[in-house]
Amino acid sequence: MRRALRHIGADRLLVNPDCGLRNLSAVTARAKLAAMARGARMVRDELPSLSVSQGATP
């Protein structure tokens, strides 16, 4: 995520879990999704706040 933010704005970056979760057990898939959400939250907390005029939702 941090590398992608060097090239595109945070308002355009989407984290997509489409990485084969279908083939995992539900427990493992949920753990991976939780880790992805934690990582996104960590990176989001490092960013300056986006204003609503830039397309971000409050």
Secondary structure by P-SEA (a helix, b strand, c coil): caaaaaccccccbbbbcccccccccaaaaaaaaaaaaaaaaaaaaacccccccccccc
